[in-house]
Amino acid sequence: MEGSAPVTTLLYSEVEEDLRAAVRQAVTRAADPSSSSDLWRTLSVEIGCAGLAVPEDRGGAGASWREVAVVAEELGRGVAALAPAGSSSSSTASSSTAPVPFLGTTLATAALLAIEPTDVLAKVASGGLVAVLAVPLATPPGAPVPGSVARDGERLTGRVSGVADAGAADVLLLPTSDGLYAVEAAHAELLPVTALDQTRPLFDIVLDGSPATPLAAADTVAVAWRAALTAGAVILASEQLGVATWCLESTVDYVKHRYQFARPVGSFQAVKHRLAELWVEVTQARAVARYAAGCLADADPGNELAAGHELAVAASLAQAHCGPVAVRAAEEAVQLHGGIGFTWEHPTHWYLKRAKSSSIALGTTTQHRAALAVLVDLPPA
Amino acid sequence: MHSDELAARVRDFLAAHDPAHDPASVRDFLRARFDAGLAWISFPVGLGGLGLPRSMQPEVDAAFAAAGAPDNNPLRIGIGLGMAAPTILAHGNDEQRRRWLRPLWTGEEVWCQLFSEPGAGSDLAALGTRAVPETGPDGRPGWRVNGQKVWTSLAHEAQWAILVTRTDPDVPKHRGMTYFACDMTAPGVEVRPLRQITGEAEFNEVFLTDVWIPDEHRLGEVGDGWRVAQTTLMNERVAIGGGALPREGSVIWIPDEHRLGEVGDGWRVAQTTLMNERVAIGGGALPREGSVIGVVARAWRERPELREPGLHDQLMRLWVAAEAGRIAANRIREQLAAGQPGAEGSAVKYAYARLNQEVSGFELELLGADGLRYDDWTMRRPPIVDFQRRTPGYRYLRAKGNSIEGGTSEILRNIIAERVLGLPAEPRTDKDVAWKDLPR
């Protein structure tokens, strides 16, 4: 079969490289324990990351999802900067740094772009308001709108479990079978979950007659839901690429300087070959993640048919490939760092936890392969 | 010279020369094209070229192809075009260039490559074929050569070979080598087909027994053979990208300055990759499912009775790997086109080998009983390896060579680790030891 690939570049533009540099600088500053910078504020308000995918006439920066993907790469690279405060030493995670609700914002933005214009979108795009879509992080591709929240007039009751970034939200966006609703975070109970990946806090959202504002009717909510899951899968792949890149680079650097048997351990073929193989996989992950970001950027957000088949293929391909590459990179990083890689004090564990959690987020690798099978006509037995 | 000037020159040539296809006319046509400087346009005037940038070659080849002109059968003379010619140009004297380049390009003389030996595979510099000075029967200075070469494509059709020999065993291995052009019809040259695990014989062994080579066939200085061989190996990639294969575009998996290890057979691997998988860089992009995964996917779709639940996720894993490899190759092509040569190309060959082996192994399991059958190609001499038009058993067996030929996957990973990732080299024990004292 022929892929109807859009004409899209797989390289980075100069603008994207400038954006990358700005985000990396902000992340590096945030990682400094003596600094008190609010990374999300810097990213969303000062650098304008929250509005990149939003057209100017809807209050955004009029860039594209390609640029959002670059931000995701850098945040994946800088996962250790998102670790809970006070946890760089031997203490347990208790207090938190200011959260960076990037994924939650990404999902909310994609959903808001797919419905009739609302002023919530412009506020989110400016960084003045944090909106988070109430989607369980482990939702697989193609899942229907959840039925766990019921509407009674303009009040919602129900529970949504395991939602990323909800604790940072000013407004929660709730997809229900009756439509998409906005609930002020103050009107919801947010129960923090002790997450495997503490760099991306999870919350159970409990609504008990919470007042809700309708944003979209029942007939558009499914479109917004799918748009959010697809955009999330695509952007998450770039984040996974960033995680894998950090793991590879830091491990290569480590084995150059770690001496055993009077040689850098990186001079042993047993070590070299593992890293060479990982580099090959990361190289492919970069191409696949860029391809998916390009497909998402070129898709018409309001027109699901135009967004189409190739975007769905690219999204699931990116998840099916980049998810395992990030996990492998993190697992190799732990192993090739030896003892230090198994300690809490070394940052590698944050990447391992992020990588493994991300490979489950928005669909496991197997679920995405199954989704691809349907998309490319390779049906199961 | 501008493109339109060049186009006019091609038009004038085509108007003046009949592109007929009987053998004598083809020979005359190709000779005339060479003499007009329209063969390899980046070569110097008088040697088949016009001293123009290599990047203009595709337009010339396209114009000749569009006119229905006969070509020089580039697949048959690939080693000559890709490896011998650049070496002769760089290291040959005027007489050598005049003697060899024209019949090489027209295909009147096929070249092969006598580099690898049974004892010198990945470690090409350890080669032991000896050349000893000896005056010829007619009093000319020359060399007596004894040794054995292996994995020689096209030796059974070749008139000439590029040959690397050991002339001084008393110095470390990278020194003490000398490079020759060897007349394959000379007494003492024996070509034997080399039967491989598929049953057929793509390659040859070449035995050199008291072969006398005149000194005027030496390329480069005595003892400088390794440096000359570097030219040959480095040029594999350039030539492959340089219009030697005008119809198919080009393939390069070595966009950095580094060749794939100390093995000189990259050219035929390039051909194999190109013809079968078209991991093409600079050529047309490979379509989705354009590699062997497409054959397997078709079988899955067309034969529902073969489907097993346990195989489905494996199939999808391979599909994803193939598609990721394909898109990565597209990205490399874009990088090259944008003038950003990177080392990613070396990843393509490595990933290709692994994928081809996994997919072809999966295919046999999927086919079950049919996977037990084989097509008997005993001792056939295929001009080109064709994965897609052979049986699954052949694919499975032939793919085993993909991680060995043109740089083993182990050498490739060393190259990636050392030259891309900057990891320290293994300690070398052979650098300062005379060749004759090396353990073997």
Boltz contact constraints between the chains, C-beta under 6 A:
constraints:
  - contact:
      token1: [A, 1]
      token2: [B, 289]
      max_distance: 6.0
  - contact:
      token1: [A, 2]
      token2: [B, 287]
      max_distance: 6.0
  - contact:
      token1: [A, 3]
      token2: [B, 288]
      max_distance: 6.0
  - contact:
      token1: [A, 10]
      token2: [B, 331]
      max_distance: 6.0
  - contact:
      token1: [A, 10]
      token2: [B, 334]
      max_distance: 6.0
  - contact:
      token1: [A, 11]
      token2: [B, 334]
      max_distance: 6.0
  - contact:
      token1: [A, 252]
      token2: [B, 421]
      max_distance: 6.0
  - contact:
      token1: [A, 264]
      token2: [B, 424]
      max_distance: 6.0
  - contact:
      token1: [A, 266]
      token2: [B, 423]
      max_distance: 6.0
  - contact:
      token1: [A, 266]
      token2: [B, 424]
      max_distance: 6.0
  - contact:
      token1: [A, 267]
      token2: [B, 424]
      max_distance: 6.0
  - contact:
      token1: [A, 267]
      token2: [B, 426]
      max_distance: 6.0
  - contact:
      token1: [A, 272]
      token2: [B, 417]
      max_distance: 6.0
  - contact:
      token1: [A, 272]
      token2: [B, 423]
      max_distance: 6.0
  - contact:
      token1: [A, 273]
      token2: [B, 413]
      max_distance: 6.0
  - contact:
      token1: [A, 275]
      token2: [B, 417]
      max_distance: 6.0
  - contact:
      token1: [A, 275]
      token2: [B, 421]
      max_distance: 6.0
  - contact:
      token1: [A, 276]
      token2: [B, 413]
      max_distance: 6.0
  - contact:
      token1: [A, 276]
      token2: [B, 416]
      max_distance: 6.0
  - contact:
      token1: [A, 276]
      token2: [B, 417]
      max_distance: 6.0
  - contact:
      token1: [A, 279]
      token2: [B, 416]
      max_distance: 6.0
  - contact:
      token1: [A, 280]
      token2: [B, 347]
      max_distance: 6.0
  - contact:
      token1: [A, 280]
      token2: [B, 350]
      max_distance: 6.0
  - contact:
      token1: [A, 280]
      token2: [B, 351]
      max_distance: 6.0
  - contact:
      token1: [A, 283]
      token2: [B, 328]
      max_distance: 6.0
  - contact:
      token1: [A, 283]
      token2: [B, 344]
      max_distance: 6.0
  - contact:
      token1: [A, 283]
      token2: [B, 347]
      max_distance: 6.0
  - contact:
      token1: [A, 284]
      token2: [B, 324]
      max_distance: 6.0
  - contact:
      token1: [A, 284]
      token2: [B, 328]
      max_distance: 6.0
  - contact:
      token1: [A, 287]
      token2: [B, 327]
      max_distance: 6.0
  - contact:
      token1: [A, 287]
      token2: [B, 328]
      max_distance: 6.0
  - contact:
      token1: [A, 287]
      token2: [B, 331]
      max_distance: 6.0
  - contact:
      token1: [A, 288]
      token2: [B, 324]
      max_distance: 6.0
  - contact:
      token1: [A, 288]
      token2: [B, 327]
      max_distance: 6.0
  - contact:
      token1: [A, 291]
      token2: [B, 327]
      max_distance: 6.0
  - contact:
      token1: [A, 317]
      token2: [B, 323]
      max_distance: 6.0
  - contact:
      token1: [A, 320]
      token2: [B, 320]
      max_distance: 6.0
  - contact:
      token1: [A, 321]
      token2: [B, 320]
      max_distance: 6.0
  - contact:
      token1: [A, 321]
      token2: [B, 324]
      max_distance: 6.0
  - contact:
      token1: [A, 369]
      token2: [B, 313]
      max_distance: 6.0
  - contact:
      token1: [A, 369]
      token2: [B, 316]
      max_distance: 6.0
  - contact:
      token1: [A, 372]
      token2: [B, 316]
      max_distance: 6.0
  - contact:
      token1: [A, 373]
      token2: [B, 316]
      max_distance: 6.0
  - contact:
      token1: [A, 378]
      token2: [B, 300]
      max_distance: 6.0
  - contact:
      token1: [A, 380]
      token2: [B, 312]
      max_distance: 6.0
  - contact:
      token1: [A, 381]
      token2: [B, 307]
      max_distance: 6.0
  - contact:
      token1: [A, 381]
      token2: [B, 308]
      max_distance: 6.0
  - contact:
      token1: [A, 381]
      token2: [B, 309]
      max_distance: 6.0
  - contact:
      token1: [A, 381]
      token2: [B, 312]
      max_distance: 6.0
